[in-house]
Amino acid sequence: MIRKHTVAAGFTAVVLAATGTVAAAPGAQAASGTSERARTTSLADVLAADGHRFDKKWGDFDILDAAVTAVLAEKPKSPVGVLAKRKAKLTAFLPTDRAFRALAKTLTGKTPKTEKATFNALAKAAGIDVIETVLLYHVVPGKTLGAKKVLAADGKKLKTAQGGKITVQVKGKKVTLVDADPDLANPRVIATDINKGNPQIAHAINRVLLPIDL
């Protein structure tokens, strides 16, 4: 069963039910503005589309937005800044707020009740340098990989901006990303083609990719 889900204001994606089937999001681009604007929207624009704030929607990307903002505030020259470079080609895998809450539980043994508490728990447990490393592990630089290309990448290793690699595994239309942690469950793609039509494209995932073995 497929249902539509708004991934930040002005952007839509097809979010899949428990089956994990992946489908391209039709018209996943800016709902307003000129076509030129749509071609030059960065993923930082997407993450901040509904404002830099936490809410109660665990299926969007407020914690990820806060993490990017925190890293760039502390380290303005961080490579994470590529997410704001509208013409820089890249593909990013975006963990939802719910994905970060699951990570917080893994690290602390407790499940935060709010998005803000989740972010604070992760910041305290990991620190800015580790958060920066984790964010970069979610970015594949130099390539705009839409849903069809991701589905066709079964078995391939994608080199990330962090320097490590993630492996794409496809069963039917279900896409799983194998990271560097062999013990925890691997992230699954749950929405595709966010920011379609731009040099920077993204796909939502249900867990955080880990560049180290926790």
MODA-V832478 format. One record per helix or strand of 2 or more residues. SS is the DSSP state (alpha for helix, beta for strand). FROM is the first residue (numbers start at 1). TO is the last residue. If there is no record, write none. Layout:
# MODA-V832478
ss | from | to
SS | FROM | TO
SS | FROM | TO
This chain:
# MODA-V832478
ss | from | to
beta | 2 | 6
beta | 12 | 16
alpha | 35 | 39
alpha | 43 | 47
alpha | 62 | 74
alpha | 79 | 84
beta | 90 | 95
alpha | 97 | 108
alpha | 115 | 126
alpha | 128 | 136
beta | 139 | 141
alpha | 147 | 151
beta | 157 | 159
beta | 165 | 171
beta | 174 | 178
beta | 187 | 194
beta | 200 | 205
